[in-house]
Amino acid sequence: MSKWKPSLSFSQIVNMNVGFFGIQYSFGLQQSAVNPIYDFLGASPDEIPLLNLAGPVTGLLIQPFIGALSDSTWHPKWGRRKPFFLIGALICSICLLLYPFSSSLWMAASLLWILDAGNNTAMEPYRAFVADKLNDDQQPIGFQMQSFFTGFGQTLANLSLFIFPLIFIGKTGSLPTWVYASFFLGAICSIGSIWWSMHTTSEIEPTAEELVEIRSRKSSVLESIFEIFHAIGEMPKVMWQLALVYLFQWYALFCYWQNSSKSIALSVWNATPKDNPELYEKAVSWTGLVNGWYNIVTFLSALALAGFAKKYGAKSVHMICLLLAAAGFLAFPHIQDKNLLFFAISGFGIGWASMMGIPYLLVVSDIPKERYGVYMGIINMMIVIPMIIQNLSFGYILKHFLDNDPRNAITFAGVLLAIAALATALIKPSPSKQSA
């Protein structure tokens, strides 16, 4: 991309990021609705981590590959990153329409694999899209605008779990009817929001020299794989330091998402999915409201964090936000009053706002501009590898060390986030980013 980039208006930055709303609505359903669906279909607590392998494995395989492929793409009409947005959104919408018709665990798990493949195809180029389109001064607001839409999309997804059961009563097939409404709305949001961003935002056309370079690259599967390994070999030191933070951070988050509804069911209603399905369904609905609240906190705080990062440094902001999230998780499983859960989860809302944008500011200045796509994909590998480790290991840890108690899983997540905050203190960003 050209070195000089014009400043965009606030509304232009909003428009270019609207598509992230649909992607994150889908992700919000995965966080809050998919695991209860597994519960409704008869999964035991220690089976849930393995059933969630779809997201991290597809992310590991797809995002860096799509990133490398998009670096080598340019189409006069469709651009560089936008073709991947569209393909991913179409896959997501189709899967969201089909998901409520899952009649068995294997069907639900299989559709989740395809849904995650679509999400990852759309999500990775969006990170590179911001880096492509915005100059250094506007990148903080660009990345945090994605964090804003992350909170907004996931808020709607989680609130649907609370509101729709009040409107759509009863069951359709083996699942509650409200599940169908939530996923059908997700399908509309996925393709609709991506279409809006594609319609309102153009990509920066490469210069003649850049176009020659792009066309000289081979975009085969094998060449893209070679490019990923080559980029890892040349990865800036700050990215390795961020990888340590992500190891603890993302392991912790999966522990929370997999166990939040069951933790609330036990601490507030003293119920489990098998012993009292009716009370557990109430807990799932309340979890949707609680998770909706933390996402409201996320989009309310996201843009403020961009200003704090500029003033105090991205590293300090992320470290404090992780500590707030850790404190919330440590308090969460001990709360018996369902209304007080909103106070505990607010810390995670601020932490989530930071996680979705601030870390990119620590590394973006060290990434070559012509390789934004592949390096954003590698950053995602740092996210999904801890998730894969969690899915493979946490079932055993939960069963043998945490008494198969989801409340202990949330406490464990809080400890891991505190460790992630300490690891953040070890990061040494480039001098140019000390105050970015």
C-alpha positions as CSV (number, residue, x, y, z in Angstrom):
1,M,0.0,0.0,0.0
2,S,1.0,3.6,-0.6
3,K,3.0,5.1,2.3
4,W,0.9,8.3,2.5
5,K,-2.7,7.7,3.6
6,P,-5.3,10.5,3.9
7,S,-7.0,11.0,7.2
8,L,-10.6,9.7,7.3
9,S,-13.6,11.2,9.0
10,F,-15.1,9.6,12.1
11,S,-18.1,8.4,10.1
12,Q,-15.8,6.8,7.4
13,I,-14.0,4.9,10.1
14,V,-17.3,3.8,11.5
15,N,-18.6,2.6,8.1
16,M,-15.4,0.6,7.3
17,N,-15.8,-1.3,10.6
18,V,-19.6,-2.0,10.6
19,G,-18.9,-5.4,9.1
20,F,-17.2,-6.4,12.3
21,F,-20.6,-6.1,14.0
22,G,-22.0,-9.1,12.1
23,I,-18.9,-11.2,12.5
24,Q,-19.0,-10.6,16.3
25,Y,-22.7,-11.2,16.6
26,S,-21.9,-14.7,15.2
27,F,-19.0,-15.0,17.7
28,G,-21.2,-13.9,20.5
29,L,-23.7,-16.7,19.8
30,Q,-20.7,-19.1,19.9
31,Q,-19.7,-17.8,23.3
32,S,-23.1,-17.9,24.9
33,A,-25.5,-20.1,22.9
34,V,-23.5,-23.0,21.5
35,N,-22.4,-24.5,24.8
36,P,-25.9,-24.4,26.2
37,I,-27.1,-26.1,23.0
38,Y,-24.5,-28.8,23.7
39,D,-25.9,-29.1,27.2
40,F,-29.5,-29.4,25.9
41,L,-28.3,-32.1,23.6
42,G,-26.8,-34.1,26.5
43,A,-23.1,-33.2,26.7
44,S,-21.3,-33.6,30.0
45,P,-19.2,-30.7,31.4
46,D,-15.8,-32.3,30.7
47,E,-16.9,-33.0,27.0
48,I,-17.5,-29.3,26.3
49,P,-13.8,-28.3,25.8
50,L,-13.3,-31.0,23.1
51,L,-16.6,-30.0,21.4
52,N,-15.2,-26.4,21.2
53,L,-12.1,-27.4,19.2
54,A,-13.7,-26.1,16.0
55,G,-13.0,-22.4,16.6
56,P,-9.3,-22.5,17.4
57,V,-8.4,-25.3,14.9
58,T,-10.1,-23.5,12.0
59,G,-8.5,-20.2,13.1
60,L,-5.1,-21.8,13.2
61,L,-5.5,-23.3,9.7
62,I,-7.4,-20.6,8.0
63,Q,-6.5,-17.1,9.3
64,P,-2.8,-17.1,8.5
65,F,-3.5,-18.7,5.1
66,I,-6.2,-16.2,4.3
67,G,-3.9,-13.4,5.4
68,A,-1.0,-14.5,3.2
69,L,-3.5,-15.0,0.3
70,S,-5.0,-11.5,0.7
71,D,-1.5,-10.0,0.7
72,S,-1.1,-11.4,-2.8
73,T,-4.6,-10.4,-4.0
74,W,-5.8,-7.3,-5.9
75,H,-8.9,-7.1,-8.0
76,P,-9.9,-3.8,-9.7
77,K,-13.5,-4.2,-8.6
78,W,-13.4,-6.2,-5.4
79,G,-10.1,-5.0,-3.9
80,R,-7.7,-6.8,-1.7
81,R,-9.4,-7.8,1.5
82,K,-13.1,-7.4,0.7
83,P,-13.5,-10.6,-1.4
84,F,-12.6,-12.6,1.8
85,F,-15.1,-10.6,3.9
86,L,-17.9,-11.5,1.5
87,I,-17.0,-15.2,1.2
88,G,-16.7,-15.6,5.0
89,A,-20.0,-13.7,5.6
90,L,-21.9,-15.9,3.2
91,I,-20.6,-19.1,4.9
92,C,-21.5,-17.7,8.3
93,S,-25.0,-16.8,7.3
94,I,-25.7,-20.2,5.8
95,C,-24.4,-22.0,8.9
96,L,-26.4,-19.7,11.3
97,L,-29.6,-20.5,9.4
98,L,-28.9,-24.3,9.6
99,Y,-27.5,-24.4,13.2
100,P,-30.8,-24.5,15.1
101,F,-31.9,-27.6,13.2
102,S,-29.1,-29.6,14.9
103,S,-30.7,-32.8,16.2
104,S,-27.6,-34.3,17.7
105,L,-24.2,-33.4,19.2
106,W,-22.3,-34.5,16.1
107,M,-24.5,-32.3,13.8
108,A,-24.1,-29.3,16.1
109,A,-20.3,-29.8,16.3
110,S,-19.9,-30.3,12.6
111,L,-21.8,-27.1,11.8
112,L,-19.7,-25.2,14.3
113,W,-16.6,-26.2,12.4
114,I,-18.0,-24.7,9.1
115,L,-19.3,-21.6,10.9
116,D,-15.9,-21.0,12.5
117,A,-14.3,-21.4,9.1
118,G,-16.5,-18.7,7.7
119,N,-15.9,-16.4,10.7
120,N,-12.2,-16.8,10.4
121,T,-12.2,-16.1,6.7
122,A,-14.0,-12.8,7.3
123,M,-12.3,-11.7,10.5
124,E,-8.6,-11.9,9.6
125,P,-8.6,-9.6,6.6
126,Y,-10.5,-7.0,8.7
127,R,-7.4,-6.5,10.9
128,A,-5.3,-6.0,7.9
129,F,-8.0,-3.7,6.3
130,V,-7.6,-1.3,9.2
131,A,-3.8,-1.3,9.0
132,D,-4.0,-0.9,5.2
133,K,-6.5,2.0,5.2
134,L,-5.5,4.2,8.2
135,N,-2.4,6.2,8.9
136,D,-0.4,5.8,12.1
137,D,-2.4,8.5,13.9
138,Q,-5.8,6.9,13.2
139,Q,-4.9,3.3,13.7
140,P,-5.7,3.4,17.5
141,I,-9.2,4.7,16.8
142,G,-9.6,2.2,13.9
143,F,-8.6,-0.9,16.0
144,Q,-10.7,0.3,18.9
145,M,-13.7,0.9,16.6
146,Q,-13.5,-2.8,15.9
147,S,-13.5,-3.3,19.6
148,F,-16.6,-1.1,19.8
149,F,-18.4,-3.2,17.2
150,T,-17.2,-6.4,19.0
151,G,-19.0,-5.2,22.1
152,F,-22.1,-4.0,20.1
153,G,-22.4,-7.3,18.1
154,Q,-21.9,-9.5,21.1
155,T,-24.3,-7.4,23.2
156,L,-27.1,-8.0,20.7
157,A,-26.3,-11.7,20.5
158,N,-26.3,-12.1,24.3
159,L,-29.4,-10.0,24.8
160,S,-31.2,-12.2,22.3
161,L,-30.6,-15.1,24.7
162,F,-32.5,-13.2,27.4
163,I,-35.2,-11.4,25.4
164,F,-36.1,-14.1,22.8
165,P,-37.1,-16.8,25.4
166,L,-39.7,-14.3,26.7
167,I,-41.1,-13.9,23.1
168,F,-40.6,-17.3,21.5
169,I,-41.9,-19.9,24.1
170,G,-41.7,-23.6,23.9
171,K,-39.6,-26.0,21.8
172,T,-39.1,-26.7,18.1
173,G,-37.6,-30.1,17.6
174,S,-35.0,-30.8,20.3
175,L,-34.1,-27.1,21.0
176,P,-36.0,-24.1,22.5
177,T,-37.7,-22.0,19.9
178,W,-35.8,-18.9,20.9
179,V,-32.6,-20.5,19.6
180,Y,-34.0,-20.4,16.1
181,A,-34.8,-16.6,16.4
182,S,-31.3,-15.8,17.7
183,F,-29.5,-17.6,15.0
184,F,-31.7,-16.4,12.2
185,L,-31.1,-12.8,13.3
186,G,-27.4,-13.6,13.3
187,A,-27.6,-14.7,9.7
188,I,-29.1,-11.4,8.6
189,C,-26.6,-9.4,10.6
190,S,-23.6,-11.3,9.2
191,I,-24.2,-10.7,5.5
192,G,-25.9,-7.3,6.0
193,S,-23.2,-5.6,8.0
194,I,-20.4,-6.9,5.7
195,W,-22.4,-5.6,2.7
196,W,-22.6,-2.2,4.3
197,S,-18.8,-1.9,4.8
198,M,-18.1,-3.1,1.3
199,H,-20.6,-0.7,-0.2
200,T,-19.4,2.4,1.8
201,T,-15.6,1.8,1.9
202,S,-13.1,1.5,-0.9
203,E,-9.7,0.0,-0.6
204,I,-6.5,2.0,-1.4
205,E,-5.4,1.1,-4.9
206,P,-1.8,-0.1,-5.0
207,T,0.8,2.0,-6.9
208,A,2.1,0.7,-10.2
209,E,5.2,-0.6,-8.4
210,E,3.2,-2.3,-5.6
211,L,0.9,-3.8,-8.2
212,V,3.8,-5.4,-10.0
213,E,5.1,-6.8,-6.7
214,I,1.6,-8.2,-5.8
215,R,1.3,-9.9,-9.2
216,S,4.8,-11.3,-9.0
217,R,3.9,-13.2,-5.9
218,K,2.5,-16.7,-6.3
219,S,-0.7,-17.1,-4.5
220,S,-0.9,-20.9,-4.5
221,V,-1.7,-22.8,-1.3
222,L,1.9,-24.1,-1.1
223,E,3.4,-20.6,-1.6
224,S,1.0,-19.2,1.1
225,I,2.1,-21.9,3.5
226,F,5.8,-21.1,2.8
227,E,5.1,-17.4,3.3
228,I,3.6,-18.1,6.8
229,F,6.6,-20.1,7.9
230,H,9.0,-17.4,6.5
231,A,7.1,-14.7,8.3
232,I,7.2,-16.6,11.6
233,G,11.0,-16.9,11.2
234,E,11.3,-13.2,10.8
235,M,8.7,-12.3,13.4
236,P,9.6,-9.2,15.5
237,K,10.6,-9.8,19.1
238,V,7.6,-7.9,20.5
239,M,5.2,-10.4,18.8
240,W,6.9,-13.3,20.7
241,Q,6.4,-11.3,23.9
242,L,2.8,-10.8,23.1
243,A,2.4,-14.5,22.4
244,L,3.2,-15.2,26.1
245,V,0.5,-12.8,27.2
246,Y,-2.0,-14.5,24.8
247,L,-1.1,-17.9,26.1
248,F,-2.6,-17.2,29.5
249,Q,-5.2,-14.6,28.3
250,W,-7.0,-16.8,25.8
251,Y,-6.8,-20.0,27.8
252,A,-8.6,-18.1,30.5
253,L,-11.3,-16.7,28.2
254,F,-12.3,-20.1,26.9
255,C,-12.6,-21.3,30.5
256,Y,-15.1,-18.6,31.2
257,W,-17.1,-18.9,28.0
258,Q,-17.5,-22.7,28.5
259,N,-18.5,-22.5,32.1
260,S,-20.3,-19.2,32.7
261,S,-23.9,-20.4,32.4
262,K,-23.2,-23.5,34.5
263,S,-21.4,-21.4,37.2
264,I,-24.3,-19.0,37.4
265,A,-26.8,-22.0,37.6
266,L,-24.9,-23.4,40.6
267,S,-24.1,-20.2,42.5
268,V,-27.5,-18.5,42.0
269,W,-30.0,-21.4,41.4
270,N,-28.1,-24.4,42.7
271,A,-29.0,-26.2,39.5
272,T,-27.3,-28.2,36.8
273,P,-28.4,-29.0,33.2
274,K,-29.2,-32.6,34.1
275,D,-30.7,-32.2,37.6
276,N,-33.0,-29.3,36.8
277,P,-33.2,-28.3,33.0
278,E,-35.9,-25.7,33.7
279,L,-33.8,-23.7,36.2
280,Y,-30.7,-24.2,34.0
281,E,-32.6,-22.6,31.1
282,K,-33.2,-19.6,33.3
283,A,-29.5,-19.5,34.1
284,V,-28.7,-19.6,30.4
285,S,-31.0,-16.6,29.8
286,W,-29.5,-14.7,32.7
287,T,-26.0,-15.5,31.4
288,G,-27.0,-13.9,28.1
289,L,-28.0,-10.8,30.0
290,V,-24.8,-10.8,32.0
291,N,-22.6,-11.3,28.9
292,G,-24.7,-8.7,27.1
293,W,-23.8,-6.3,29.9
294,Y,-20.0,-6.9,29.7
295,N,-20.3,-6.3,26.0
296,I,-22.1,-3.0,26.6
297,V,-19.2,-2.0,28.9
298,T,-16.9,-3.0,26.1
299,F,-18.4,-0.7,23.4
300,L,-18.8,2.1,26.0
301,S,-15.2,1.9,27.0
302,A,-13.5,0.9,23.7
303,L,-13.0,4.4,22.3
304,A,-11.9,5.8,25.7
305,L,-9.2,3.2,25.8
306,A,-7.8,4.4,22.5
307,G,-7.3,7.8,24.1
308,F,-5.7,6.3,27.2
309,A,-3.4,4.2,25.0
310,K,-2.2,7.4,23.3
311,K,-1.7,9.2,26.6
312,Y,-0.3,6.5,28.8
313,G,0.9,3.8,26.5
314,A,-0.8,0.7,25.1
315,K,1.2,-1.6,27.4
316,S,0.1,0.1,30.6
317,V,-3.5,0.2,29.5
318,H,-3.7,-3.4,28.6
319,M,-2.0,-4.5,31.8
320,I,-4.5,-2.6,34.0
321,C,-7.4,-3.8,31.9
322,L,-6.3,-7.5,32.4
323,L,-6.1,-6.9,36.2
324,L,-9.7,-5.5,36.2
325,A,-10.9,-8.6,34.2
326,A,-9.0,-10.9,36.6
327,A,-10.6,-9.3,39.7
328,G,-14.1,-9.7,38.1
329,F,-13.5,-13.4,37.3
330,L,-12.2,-14.1,40.8
331,A,-15.4,-12.6,42.4
332,F,-17.8,-14.1,39.8
333,P,-18.3,-17.6,41.1
334,H,-18.9,-16.5,44.7
335,I,-21.9,-14.3,44.0
336,Q,-25.3,-15.7,44.9
337,D,-27.3,-12.5,44.1
338,K,-27.8,-12.6,40.3
339,N,-27.9,-8.8,40.1
340,L,-24.5,-8.4,41.6
341,L,-23.0,-10.5,38.7
342,F,-23.2,-7.3,36.6
343,F,-20.7,-5.6,38.8
344,A,-18.2,-8.5,38.7
345,I,-18.4,-8.9,35.0
346,S,-17.9,-5.1,34.3
347,G,-14.2,-5.6,34.8
348,F,-14.1,-8.2,32.1
349,G,-16.0,-5.8,29.8
350,I,-13.2,-3.3,30.1
351,G,-10.6,-6.1,29.7
352,W,-12.4,-7.4,26.6
353,A,-12.4,-3.9,25.0
354,S,-8.6,-3.8,25.5
355,M,-8.1,-7.4,24.2
356,M,-9.8,-6.7,20.9
357,G,-7.8,-3.7,20.0
358,I,-4.9,-2.5,22.2
359,P,-2.4,-5.3,21.7
360,Y,-2.4,-4.6,17.9
361,L,-1.0,-1.2,18.7
362,L,2.0,-2.8,20.4
363,V,3.1,-4.6,17.3
364,V,1.7,-2.9,14.2
365,S,4.7,-0.5,13.8
366,D,7.1,-3.5,13.7
367,I,5.2,-5.3,10.9
368,P,6.1,-4.6,7.3
369,K,3.2,-2.9,5.5
370,E,3.2,-5.3,2.6
371,R,2.8,-8.2,5.0
372,Y,0.0,-6.9,7.2
373,G,-2.3,-9.8,6.2
374,V,0.0,-12.7,7.0
375,Y,1.2,-11.1,10.3
376,M,-2.4,-10.4,11.5
377,G,-3.0,-14.1,10.7
378,I,0.0,-15.1,12.8
379,I,-1.3,-13.0,15.7
380,N,-4.5,-15.0,15.4
381,M,-2.4,-18.2,15.7
382,M,-1.2,-16.8,19.0
383,I,-4.9,-16.6,20.0
384,V,-6.0,-20.0,18.8
385,I,-3.1,-22.1,19.9
386,P,-3.9,-21.4,23.6
387,M,-7.5,-22.2,22.8
388,I,-6.5,-25.6,21.3
389,I,-4.3,-26.3,24.4
390,Q,-7.3,-25.4,26.6
391,N,-9.7,-27.6,24.7
392,L,-7.4,-30.6,24.8
393,S,-6.3,-30.1,28.4
394,F,-9.0,-28.4,30.4
395,G,-11.5,-31.3,30.5
396,Y,-8.9,-33.3,32.4
397,I,-8.0,-30.4,34.6
398,L,-11.6,-29.7,35.4
399,K,-12.4,-33.3,36.2
400,H,-9.3,-34.2,38.2
401,F,-8.2,-30.9,39.8
402,L,-11.2,-28.6,39.9
403,D,-13.8,-31.2,41.1
404,N,-15.8,-30.8,37.8
405,D,-17.2,-27.6,39.2
406,P,-17.7,-24.8,36.7
407,R,-17.3,-22.2,39.5
408,N,-13.8,-23.4,40.1
409,A,-13.2,-23.0,36.3
410,I,-14.0,-19.3,36.5
411,T,-11.7,-18.8,39.5
412,F,-8.9,-20.6,37.5
413,A,-9.6,-18.2,34.6
414,G,-9.1,-15.2,37.0
415,V,-5.7,-16.5,38.1
416,L,-4.6,-16.9,34.5
417,L,-5.6,-13.4,33.6
418,A,-3.6,-12.0,36.5
419,I,-0.6,-14.0,35.2
420,A,-1.3,-12.5,31.7
421,A,-1.1,-9.0,33.2
422,L,2.3,-9.8,34.7
423,A,3.5,-11.1,31.3
424,T,2.3,-7.8,29.7
425,A,4.7,-5.9,32.0
426,L,7.6,-7.8,30.3
427,I,6.7,-6.5,26.8
428,K,9.1,-4.0,25.4
429,P,7.4,-2.2,22.5
430,S,9.3,-0.3,19.8
431,P,10.4,3.2,20.9
432,S,7.9,4.7,18.4
433,K,5.1,2.9,20.2
434,Q,6.0,3.7,23.8
435,S,3.2,6.2,23.9
436,A,1.0,4.7,21.3
